[in-house]
Amino acid sequence: MASVALWRSFSSRLLSSRLWPAATLFTSPRRLFDVQDEDDFRKRVLESSKPVVVDFHAEWCGPCRILGPRLDECLKEHQGSIELAKVNVDDLPDLAMEYGATSIPFVIGIRDGNVVDRFVGAQEVSKIKDFLSSVQK
């Protein structure tokens, strides 16, 4: 019984939005970063020379925990040509509202400082791949 509780605790921490990106950072050629504030968002997302996928999420959000690993796997195929910015809506609610993140997970693609595509919810891998292709164009 103790091993079941231990596994649940471990898997919950592993899948949390704060831990899975750090683990994949060393195995993935793409850049991932947590947005710290609105100024950081402007500099690292809006002024980026590469397309950026912005994942608006929350630690308590179940669908966000499902989407995170799927998004990460699909981004690996782009070999670093698209960056991933994570925005915790609990930490930056004004930024989330500015971009229309009324439901999470909410993902937008930004290229040359402009939103080029978006989706809401934990999507299937095929839809995520289509989304990433539209962001990279």
DSSP file (Angstrom, degrees, kcal/mol; ACC not computed):
  #  RESIDUE AA STRUCTURE BP1 BP2  ACC     N-H-->O    O-->H-N    N-H-->O    O-->H-N    TCO  KAPPA ALPHA  PHI   PSI    X-CA   Y-CA   Z-CA
    1    1 A M     >        0   0    0      0, 0.0     4,-1.7     0, 0.0     5,-0.2   0.000 360.0 360.0 360.0 -37.8    0.0    0.0    0.0
    2    2 A A  H  >  +     0   0    0      1,-0.2     4,-2.3     2,-0.2     5,-0.1   0.858 360.0  56.6 -65.2 -34.4    2.9    2.4    0.8
    3    3 A S  H  > S+     0   0    0      2,-0.2     4,-2.5     1,-0.2    -1,-0.2   0.856 104.6  52.2 -67.5 -33.7    4.4    1.7   -2.7
    4    4 A V  H  > S+     0   0    0      2,-0.2     4,-2.5     1,-0.2    -1,-0.2   0.926 111.3  46.4 -65.8 -44.6    1.1    2.9   -4.4
    5    5 A A  H  X S+     0   0    0     -4,-1.7     4,-2.2     2,-0.2    -2,-0.2   0.896 112.6  50.4 -64.3 -39.7    1.1    6.1   -2.4
    6    6 A L  H  X S+     0   0    0     -4,-2.3     4,-2.6     2,-0.2    -2,-0.2   0.921 110.8  48.9 -63.9 -44.5    4.8    6.6   -3.2
    7    7 A W  H  X S+     0   0    0     -4,-2.5     4,-3.2     2,-0.2     5,-0.3   0.918 110.7  50.3 -62.9 -44.0    4.2    6.1   -6.9
    8    8 A R  H  X S+     0   0    0     -4,-2.5     4,-2.2     1,-0.2    -1,-0.2   0.912 112.1  48.0 -60.2 -42.4    1.2    8.5   -6.9
    9    9 A S  H  X S+     0   0    0     -4,-2.2     4,-2.0    -5,-0.2    -2,-0.2   0.934 115.0  45.0 -63.6 -46.5    3.3   11.1   -5.2
   10   10 A F  H  X S+     0   0    0     -4,-2.6     4,-2.6     2,-0.2    -2,-0.2   0.940 115.0  46.4 -63.6 -48.9    6.3   10.6   -7.6
   11   11 A S  H  X S+     0   0    0     -4,-3.2     4,-2.1     1,-0.2    -1,-0.2   0.862 110.9  53.5 -66.2 -34.7    4.1   10.6  -10.8
   12   12 A S  H  X S+     0   0    0     -4,-2.2     4,-0.7    -5,-0.3    -1,-0.2   0.925 112.7  43.4 -63.8 -44.5    2.2   13.6   -9.7
   13   13 A R  H  < S+     0   0    0     -4,-2.0     3,-0.5     1,-0.2     6,-0.3   0.882 112.8  52.8 -68.4 -37.9    5.4   15.6   -9.1
   14   14 A L  H  < S+     0   0    0     -4,-2.6    -2,-0.2     1,-0.2    -1,-0.2   0.890 112.5  44.1 -65.0 -39.4    6.9   14.3  -12.4
   15   15 A L  H  < S+     0   0    0     -4,-2.1    -1,-0.2    -5,-0.2    -2,-0.2   0.547  86.3 116.4 -84.7  -6.8    3.9   15.4  -14.4
   16   16 A S  S >X S-     0   0    0     -4,-0.7     4,-2.1    -3,-0.5     3,-1.1  -0.299  78.4-116.4 -63.4 149.8    3.6   18.8  -12.8
   17   17 A S  T 34 S+     0   0    0      1,-0.3    -1,-0.1     2,-0.2    42,-0.1   0.709 113.1  54.0 -62.9 -20.4    4.1   21.7  -15.1
   18   18 A R  T 34 S+     0   0    0      2,-0.1     4,-0.4    -5,-0.1    -1,-0.3   0.770 114.1  38.3 -84.3 -26.1    7.2   22.8  -13.2
   19   19 A L  T <> S+     0   0    0     -3,-1.1     4,-1.9    -6,-0.3     5,-0.2   0.867 104.4  59.9 -96.4 -39.3    9.1   19.5  -13.3
   20   20 A W  H  X S+     0   0    0     -4,-2.1     4,-1.9     1,-0.2     5,-0.2   0.894 104.1  51.2 -63.4 -38.3    8.5   18.0  -16.7
   21   21 A P  H  > S+     0   0    0      0, 0.0     4,-1.5     0, 0.0    -1,-0.2   0.916 108.5  51.7 -64.0 -39.0   10.0   20.9  -18.7
   22   22 A A  H  > S+     0   0    0     -4,-0.4     4,-0.6     1,-0.2    -2,-0.2   0.895 109.9  50.0 -63.2 -38.3   13.2   20.8  -16.6
   23   23 A A  H  < S+     0   0    0     -4,-1.9     3,-0.5     1,-0.2    -1,-0.2   0.877 115.1  42.5 -67.6 -37.0   13.6   17.1  -17.2
   24   24 A T  H >X S+     0   0    0     -4,-1.9     4,-1.4     1,-0.2     3,-0.9   0.623  92.9  83.4 -85.9 -12.4   13.2   17.5  -20.9
   25   25 A L  H 3< S+     0   0    0     -4,-1.5    -1,-0.2     1,-0.3    -2,-0.2   0.850  94.3  45.7 -58.3 -34.4   15.3   20.5  -21.2
   26   26 A F  T 3< S+     0   0    0     -4,-0.6    -1,-0.3    -3,-0.5    -2,-0.2   0.610 116.9  43.2 -86.5 -12.7   18.4   18.3  -21.3
   27   27 A T  T <4 S+     0   0    0     -3,-0.9    -2,-0.2    -4,-0.2    -1,-0.2   0.486 102.9  74.6-108.3  -5.8   17.0   15.9  -23.9
   28   28 A S     <  -     0   0    0     -4,-1.4    48,-0.0     2,-0.2    45,-0.0  -0.889  66.1-147.4-114.3 137.9   15.4   18.3  -26.3
   29   29 A P  S    S+     0   0    0      0, 0.0     2,-0.1     0, 0.0    -1,-0.1   0.610  75.5  87.4 -76.9  -9.3   17.3   20.6  -28.7
   30   30 A R  S    S-     0   0    0      1,-0.1     2,-0.4    51,-0.0    -2,-0.2  -0.453  81.9-109.1 -89.8 163.0   14.7   23.3  -28.4
   31   31 A R        -     0   0    0     51,-0.2    53,-2.3    49,-0.2     2,-0.4  -0.725  31.7-176.0 -92.9 139.6   14.6   26.1  -25.9
   32   32 A L  E     +a   84   0A   0     -2,-0.4     2,-0.3    51,-0.2    53,-0.2  -0.992   7.6 168.0-131.5 138.9   12.0   26.2  -23.1
   33   33 A F  E     -a   85   0A   0     51,-2.2    53,-2.7    -2,-0.4     2,-0.5  -0.997  33.5-123.8-151.5 152.2   11.5   28.9  -20.5
   34   34 A D  E     -a   86   0A   0     -2,-0.3     2,-0.4    51,-0.2    53,-0.2  -0.828  34.1-123.8 -91.1 128.7    9.1   30.1  -17.9
   35   35 A V        -     0   0    0     51,-2.8    53,-0.4    -2,-0.5     3,-0.1  -0.608  23.6-168.7 -74.3 127.2    7.9   33.7  -18.4
   36   36 A Q        -     0   0    0     -2,-0.4     2,-0.3     1,-0.2    -1,-0.2   0.848  59.9 -24.6 -87.9 -38.4    8.7   35.7  -15.3
   37   37 A D  S  > S-     0   0    0      1,-0.0     4,-2.2    55,-0.0    -1,-0.2  -0.921  75.5 -79.1-161.7-178.5    6.7   38.9  -15.9
   38   38 A E  H  > S+     0   0    0     -2,-0.3     4,-2.3     1,-0.2     5,-0.1   0.853 126.5  52.1 -65.5 -34.6    5.3   41.0  -18.7
   39   39 A D  H  > S+     0   0    0      2,-0.2     4,-2.5     1,-0.2    -1,-0.2   0.912 109.1  50.0 -66.6 -41.9    8.6   42.6  -19.5
   40   40 A D  H  > S+     0   0    0      2,-0.2     4,-3.0     1,-0.2     5,-0.4   0.899 109.9  52.1 -60.9 -41.6   10.2   39.1  -19.8
   41   41 A F  H  X>S+     0   0    0     -4,-2.2     4,-2.2     2,-0.2     5,-1.6   0.922 109.8  48.7 -60.6 -45.8    7.3   38.1  -22.1
   42   42 A R  I  <>S+     0   0    0     -4,-2.3     5,-1.6     3,-0.2    -2,-0.2   0.944 117.6  40.2 -60.2 -48.7    7.9   41.2  -24.4
   43   43 A K  I  <5S+     0   0    0     -4,-2.5    -2,-0.2     3,-0.2    -1,-0.2   0.930 125.3  32.5 -68.2 -46.9   11.7   40.5  -24.6
   44   44 A R  I  <5S+     0   0    0     -4,-3.0    -3,-0.2    -5,-0.2    -2,-0.2   0.685 132.8  23.4 -91.0 -19.0   11.7   36.7  -25.0
   45   45 A V  I ><5S+     0   0    0     -4,-2.2     3,-1.1    -5,-0.4    68,-0.3   0.801 125.8  37.6-109.7 -61.2    8.5   36.1  -26.9
   46   46 A L  I 3 <S+     0   0    0     -5,-1.6    -3,-0.2     1,-0.3    -4,-0.1   0.827 124.6  40.8 -67.0 -31.7    7.4   39.2  -28.8
   47   47 A E  T 3 <S+     0   0    0     -5,-1.6    -1,-0.3    -6,-0.3    -4,-0.1   0.297  87.4 126.4 -98.7  10.0   10.9   40.2  -29.8
   48   48 A S    <   -     0   0    0     -3,-1.1    64,-0.3    -6,-0.2    65,-0.2  -0.390  56.7-146.4 -69.7 142.7   12.1   36.7  -30.5
   49   49 A S  S    S+     0   0    0     -2,-0.1    -1,-0.1     2,-0.1    -4,-0.0   0.638  85.9  61.4 -80.4 -15.3   13.7   36.0  -33.9
   50   50 A K  S    S-     0   0    0      1,-0.1    62,-0.1    -5,-0.1    32,-0.1  -0.745 100.6 -94.5-105.2 156.5   12.2   32.5  -33.8
   51   51 A P        -     0   0    0      0, 0.0    32,-2.5     0, 0.0     2,-0.4  -0.422  43.2-151.8 -62.8 147.8    8.5   31.5  -33.6
   52   52 A V  E     -bC  83 110A   0     58,-2.9    58,-3.1    30,-0.2     2,-0.5  -0.991  10.4-150.8-129.0 130.2    7.4   31.0  -30.0
   53   53 A V  E     -bC  84 109A   0     30,-3.1    32,-3.2    -2,-0.4     2,-0.6  -0.880  16.9-155.3 -94.4 127.1    4.7   28.7  -28.7
   54   54 A V  E     -bC  85 108A   0     54,-3.2    54,-2.1    -2,-0.5     2,-0.7  -0.926   4.1-162.1-110.1 120.0    3.2   30.1  -25.5
   55   55 A D  E     -bC  86 107A   0     30,-3.1    32,-2.8    -2,-0.6     2,-0.6  -0.880   2.6-160.7-104.6 105.1    1.5   27.6  -23.2
   56   56 A F  E     +bC  87 106A   0     50,-3.0    50,-1.8    -2,-0.7     2,-0.2  -0.780  35.1 145.0 -84.2 121.8   -0.8   29.3  -20.7
   57   57 A H  E     -b   88   0A   0     30,-2.6    32,-3.0    -2,-0.6    33,-0.4  -0.824  40.1-138.9-147.0 177.3   -1.2   26.8  -17.9
   58   58 A A    >   -     0   0    0     -2,-0.2     3,-1.3    30,-0.2     6,-0.1  -0.984  25.5-123.4-145.6 150.2   -1.7   26.2  -14.1
   59   59 A E  T 3  S+     0   0    0     -2,-0.3   -42,-0.2     1,-0.3    -1,-0.1   0.830 112.1  51.0 -62.2 -32.6   -0.1   23.6  -11.8
   60   60 A W  T 3  S+     0   0    0    -44,-0.1     2,-0.6    -3,-0.0    -1,-0.3   0.498  84.8 108.6 -84.0  -4.1   -3.6   22.4  -10.6
   61   61 A C    <>  -     0   0    0     -3,-1.3     4,-1.3     1,-0.2    -3,-0.1  -0.654  51.0-164.5 -84.8 112.9   -4.9   22.0  -14.2
   62   62 A G  H >> S+     0   0    0     -2,-0.6     4,-1.3     1,-0.2     3,-0.6   0.937  90.3  49.6 -60.9 -51.1   -5.3   18.3  -15.2
   63   63 A P  H 3> S+     0   0    0      0, 0.0     4,-2.6     0, 0.0    -1,-0.2   0.827 106.5  58.6 -59.6 -29.9   -5.6   18.9  -19.0
   64   64 A C  H 3> S+     0   0    0      1,-0.2     4,-2.3     2,-0.2    -2,-0.2   0.883 103.5  51.8 -64.6 -37.2   -2.5   21.1  -18.8
   65   65 A R  H << S+     0   0    0     -4,-1.3    -1,-0.2    -3,-0.6    -3,-0.1   0.783 111.5  47.3 -69.9 -27.6   -0.6   18.1  -17.4
   66   66 A I  H  X S+     0   0    0     -4,-1.3     4,-1.0     2,-0.1    -2,-0.2   0.906 114.2  45.9 -76.6 -44.6   -1.8   16.0  -20.3
   67   67 A L  H  X S+     0   0    0     -4,-2.6     4,-3.1     1,-0.2     5,-0.3   0.876  99.2  70.2 -67.9 -39.1   -0.9   18.6  -22.9
   68   68 A G  H  X S+     0   0    0     -4,-2.3     4,-2.4     1,-0.2    -1,-0.2   0.898 102.4  40.1 -49.9 -56.5    2.5   19.5  -21.6
   69   69 A P  H  > S+     0   0    0      0, 0.0     4,-2.4     0, 0.0    -1,-0.2   0.863 116.1  52.2 -64.2 -34.5    4.3   16.2  -22.6
   70   70 A R  H  X S+     0   0    0     -4,-1.0     4,-2.3     2,-0.2    -2,-0.2   0.939 111.2  46.6 -64.6 -46.2    2.4   16.0  -25.9
   71   71 A L  H  X S+     0   0    0     -4,-3.1     4,-2.2     1,-0.2    -1,-0.2   0.911 112.1  51.5 -61.6 -42.9    3.5   19.5  -26.8
   72   72 A D  H  X S+     0   0    0     -4,-2.4     4,-1.4    -5,-0.3    -1,-0.2   0.918 109.4  49.3 -61.1 -45.6    7.1   18.8  -25.8
   73   73 A E  H  X S+     0   0    0     -4,-2.4     4,-0.7     1,-0.2     3,-0.3   0.917 112.2  48.1 -61.5 -44.5    7.2   15.6  -27.9
   74   74 A C  H >< S+     0   0    0     -4,-2.3     3,-0.8     1,-0.2     4,-0.4   0.873 108.0  55.2 -66.2 -36.8    5.9   17.4  -31.0
   75   75 A L  H ><>S+     0   0    0     -4,-2.2     3,-1.5     1,-0.2     5,-0.6   0.801  94.6  68.1 -67.4 -28.3    8.3   20.3  -30.5
   76   76 A K  H ><5S+     0   0    0     -4,-1.4     3,-1.5    -3,-0.3    -1,-0.2   0.840  91.8  61.7 -58.9 -32.6   11.3   17.9  -30.5
   77   77 A E  T <<5S+     0   0    0     -3,-0.8    -1,-0.3    -4,-0.7    -2,-0.2   0.715  95.2  61.1 -66.9 -20.4   10.6   17.3  -34.2
   78   78 A H  T X 5S-     0   0    0     -3,-1.5     3,-2.1    -4,-0.4    -1,-0.3   0.411  99.0-139.7 -90.1   2.0   11.2   21.0  -35.0
   79   79 A Q  T < 5 -     0   0    0     -3,-1.5    -3,-0.1     1,-0.3    -2,-0.1   0.798  67.4 -45.1  46.5  45.5   14.8   20.7  -33.7
   80   80 A G  T 3 <S+     0   0    0     -5,-0.6    -1,-0.3     2,-0.2   -49,-0.2   0.492 107.9 115.7  86.1   2.4   15.0   24.0  -31.9
   81   81 A S  S <  S+     0   0    0     -3,-2.1     2,-0.4    -6,-0.2    -2,-0.1   0.652  76.7  47.5 -80.7 -13.1   13.4   26.1  -34.6
   82   82 A I  S    S-     0   0    0     -7,-0.2   -51,-0.2   -32,-0.1     2,-0.2  -0.994  77.9-147.1-126.3 132.8   10.4   26.9  -32.3
   83   83 A E  E     - b   0  52A   0    -32,-2.5   -30,-3.1    -2,-0.4     2,-0.5  -0.620   8.5-138.1 -95.0 158.9   10.8   28.0  -28.7
   84   84 A L  E     -ab  32  53A   0    -53,-2.3   -51,-2.2    -2,-0.2     2,-0.5  -0.974  14.6-170.1-121.2 121.3    8.3   27.2  -25.9
   85   85 A A  E     -ab  33  54A   0    -32,-3.2   -30,-3.1    -2,-0.5     2,-0.5  -0.941   9.9-152.7-109.9 129.4    7.3   29.8  -23.3
   86   86 A K  E     -ab  34  55A   0    -53,-2.7   -51,-2.8    -2,-0.5     2,-0.5  -0.892   9.3-170.3-103.6 127.3    5.3   28.6  -20.3
   87   87 A V  E     - b   0  56A   0    -32,-2.8   -30,-2.6    -2,-0.5     2,-0.7  -0.963  14.1-148.1-119.6 115.0    3.0   31.2  -18.6
   88   88 A N  E >>  - b   0  57A   0     -2,-0.5     4,-2.2   -53,-0.4     3,-0.7  -0.731   7.0-154.4 -80.8 116.1    1.5   30.2  -15.3
   89   89 A V  T 34 S+     0   0    0    -32,-3.0    -1,-0.2    -2,-0.7   -31,-0.1   0.743  92.5  58.4 -67.6 -22.7   -1.9   32.0  -15.3
   90   90 A D  T 34 S+     0   0    0    -33,-0.4    -1,-0.3     1,-0.2   -32,-0.1   0.827 112.9  39.3 -73.2 -30.7   -1.9   32.1  -11.5
   91   91 A D  T <4 S+     0   0    0     -3,-0.7    -2,-0.2     1,-0.2    -1,-0.2   0.800 130.0  27.7 -85.8 -32.0    1.3   34.1  -11.4
   92   92 A L     X  +     0   0    0     -4,-2.2     4,-2.0     1,-0.1    -1,-0.2  -0.506  66.4 154.0-130.4  63.6    0.5   36.3  -14.5
   93   93 A P  H  > S+     0   0    0      0, 0.0     4,-2.4     0, 0.0     5,-0.2   0.845  74.1  55.4 -64.7 -33.7   -3.3   36.7  -14.7
   94   94 A D  H  > S+     0   0    0      2,-0.2     4,-2.2     1,-0.2     5,-0.1   0.906 108.6  47.8 -65.9 -40.3   -3.1   40.1  -16.5
   95   95 A L  H  > S+     0   0    0      2,-0.2     4,-1.4     1,-0.2    -1,-0.2   0.910 111.4  51.4 -65.4 -42.1   -0.9   38.6  -19.3
   96   96 A A  H  <>S+     0   0    0     -4,-2.0     5,-3.0     1,-0.2     3,-0.3   0.923 111.9  46.0 -60.4 -45.1   -3.3   35.7  -19.6
   97   97 A M  H ><5S+     0   0    0     -4,-2.4     3,-1.3     1,-0.2    -1,-0.2   0.872 105.8  60.2 -67.0 -36.9   -6.3   37.9  -19.9
   98   98 A E  H 3<5S+     0   0    0     -4,-2.2    -1,-0.2     1,-0.3    -2,-0.2   0.849 111.1  40.8 -58.7 -34.5   -4.5   40.2  -22.4
   99   99 A Y  T 3<5S-     0   0    0     -4,-1.4    -1,-0.3    -3,-0.3    -2,-0.2   0.311 120.7-106.6 -99.2   8.1   -4.2   37.2  -24.7
  100  100 A G  T < 5 +     0   0    0     -3,-1.3     2,-1.9     1,-0.2     3,-0.3   0.755  59.5 158.8  79.8  25.6   -7.7   35.8  -24.1
  101  101 A A      < +     0   0    0     -5,-3.0    -1,-0.2     1,-0.2     5,-0.1  -0.553  12.2 143.8 -83.0  77.9   -6.7   32.8  -22.0
  102  102 A T  S    S+     0   0    0     -2,-1.9     2,-0.3     1,-0.1    -1,-0.2   0.660  70.1  33.9 -89.9 -17.5  -10.1   32.4  -20.3
  103  103 A S  S    S-     0   0    0     -3,-0.3    -1,-0.1     2,-0.0    18,-0.1  -0.969  93.6 -99.3-131.5 149.1   -9.8   28.6  -20.3
  104  104 A I  S    S+     0   0    0     -2,-0.3    18,-0.1     1,-0.1     2,-0.1  -0.933  93.8  42.6-128.4 154.2   -6.6   26.5  -19.9
  105  105 A P  S    S+     0   0    0      0, 0.0    16,-3.1     0, 0.0     2,-0.4   0.471  76.2 169.9 -69.2 143.7   -4.6   25.0  -21.3
  106  106 A F  E     -CD  56 120A   0    -50,-1.8   -50,-3.0    14,-0.2     2,-0.4  -0.996  10.3-170.9-127.9 123.7   -4.5   27.8  -23.8
  107  107 A V  E     -CD  55 119A   0     12,-2.9    12,-2.3    -2,-0.4     2,-0.3  -0.958   4.7-176.8-124.4 131.5   -1.8   27.8  -26.4
  108  108 A I  E     -CD  54 118A   0    -54,-2.1   -54,-3.2    -2,-0.4     2,-0.5  -0.932  18.4-140.4-123.9 151.5   -0.8   30.5  -28.9
  109  109 A G  E     -CD  53 117A   0      8,-2.9     7,-3.2    -2,-0.3     8,-1.1  -0.947  18.9-166.9-109.0 127.9    1.8   30.7  -31.6
  110  110 A I  E     +CD  52 115A   0    -58,-3.1   -58,-2.9    -2,-0.5     2,-0.4  -0.962  10.3 173.8-120.1 129.0    3.6   33.9  -32.0
  111  111 A R  E >  S- D   0 114A   0      3,-2.5     3,-1.7    -2,-0.5   -62,-0.1  -0.999  73.8  -5.4-133.9 130.4    5.8   34.8  -35.0
  112  112 A D  T 3  S-     0   0    0     -2,-0.4    -1,-0.1   -64,-0.3   -66,-0.1   0.844 130.9 -56.1  54.9  36.5    7.4   38.2  -35.6
  113  113 A G  T 3  S+     0   0    0    -68,-0.3     2,-0.4     1,-0.2    -1,-0.3   0.473 117.2 106.2  80.4   2.3    5.6   39.5  -32.5
  114  114 A N  E <  S-D  111   0A   0     -3,-1.7    -3,-2.5   -68,-0.0     2,-0.5  -0.905  75.1-115.1-118.8 144.2    2.1   38.6  -33.8
  115  115 A V  E     +D  110   0A   0     -2,-0.4    -5,-0.3    -5,-0.2     3,-0.1  -0.635  35.6 172.1 -72.9 123.2   -0.3   35.8  -32.8
  116  116 A V  E     -     0   0A   0     -7,-3.2     2,-0.3    -2,-0.5    -1,-0.2   0.619  61.1  -2.3-109.4 -18.7   -0.6   33.5  -35.8
  117  117 A D  E     -D  109   0A   0     -8,-1.1    -8,-2.9     2,-0.0    -1,-0.3  -0.978  59.3-175.3-164.4 164.3   -2.6   30.6  -34.4
  118  118 A R  E     -D  108   0A   0     -2,-0.3     2,-0.3   -10,-0.3   -10,-0.2  -0.987   3.5-174.1-159.4 158.7   -4.1   29.3  -31.1
  119  119 A F  E     -D  107   0A   0    -12,-2.3   -12,-2.9    -2,-0.3     2,-0.4  -0.980  14.2-141.8-154.2 161.1   -6.0   26.4  -29.5
  120  120 A V  E     +D  106   0A   0     -2,-0.3   -14,-0.2   -14,-0.2   -16,-0.1  -0.973  59.1  17.4-124.6 137.3   -7.6   25.6  -26.2
  121  121 A G  S    S-     0   0    0    -16,-3.1     2,-1.0    -2,-0.4   -14,-0.1  -0.118  99.3 -47.2  97.4 169.0   -7.6   22.3  -24.4
  122  122 A A        -     0   0    0    -18,-0.1     2,-0.1    -2,-0.0   -58,-0.1  -0.685  68.0-163.9 -79.0 103.8   -5.5   19.1  -24.4
  123  123 A Q        -     0   0    0     -2,-1.0     2,-0.1     1,-0.1    -2,-0.1  -0.446  21.7 -99.0 -90.5 160.9   -5.3   18.3  -28.2
  124  124 A E     >  -     0   0    0     -2,-0.1     4,-2.0     1,-0.1     3,-0.4  -0.382  38.5-107.7 -71.3 157.0   -4.3   15.1  -30.0
  125  125 A V  H  > S+     0   0    0      1,-0.2     4,-2.6     2,-0.2     5,-0.2   0.874 117.9  56.7 -56.1 -41.6   -0.8   14.9  -31.3
  126  126 A S  H  > S+     0   0    0      1,-0.2     4,-1.8     2,-0.2    -1,-0.2   0.884 108.6  46.6 -61.7 -38.7   -1.9   15.3  -34.9
  127  127 A K  H  > S+     0   0    0     -3,-0.4     4,-2.3     2,-0.2    -1,-0.2   0.861 110.9  52.2 -71.7 -35.1   -3.6   18.6  -34.2
  128  128 A I  H  X S+     0   0    0     -4,-2.0     4,-2.7     2,-0.2    -2,-0.2   0.914 108.6  50.9 -65.6 -41.8   -0.6   19.8  -32.2
  129  129 A K  H  X S+     0   0    0     -4,-2.6     4,-2.0     2,-0.2    -2,-0.2   0.902 110.3  49.2 -62.3 -41.1    1.6   19.0  -35.2
  130  130 A D  H  X S+     0   0    0     -4,-1.8     4,-1.9     2,-0.2    -1,-0.2   0.911 111.0  51.0 -62.6 -42.2   -0.7   20.9  -37.5
  131  131 A F  H  X S+     0   0    0     -4,-2.3     4,-1.8     1,-0.2    -2,-0.2   0.933 109.7  48.9 -59.7 -47.9   -0.6   23.9  -35.1
  132  132 A L  H  X S+     0   0    0     -4,-2.7     4,-2.0     1,-0.2    -1,-0.2   0.862 108.4  54.2 -63.6 -36.1    3.2   23.9  -35.0
  133  133 A S  H  X S+     0   0    0     -4,-2.0     4,-1.3     1,-0.2    -1,-0.2   0.901 108.5  49.0 -63.6 -40.1    3.4   23.7  -38.8
  134  134 A S  H  < S+     0   0    0     -4,-1.9    -2,-0.2     1,-0.2    -1,-0.2   0.831 111.6  49.8 -69.2 -30.6    1.2   26.8  -39.0
  135  135 A V  H  < S+     0   0    0     -4,-1.8    -1,-0.2     1,-0.2    -2,-0.2   0.857 111.5  48.4 -73.6 -35.8    3.3   28.6  -36.5
  136  136 A Q  H  <        0   0    0     -4,-2.0    -2,-0.2     1,-0.2    -1,-0.2   0.730 360.0 360.0 -79.6 -22.9    6.6   27.8  -38.2
  137  137 A K     <        0   0    0     -4,-1.3    -1,-0.2    -5,-0.1    -2,-0.1   0.499 360.0 360.0 -43.9 360.0    5.5   28.9  -41.8
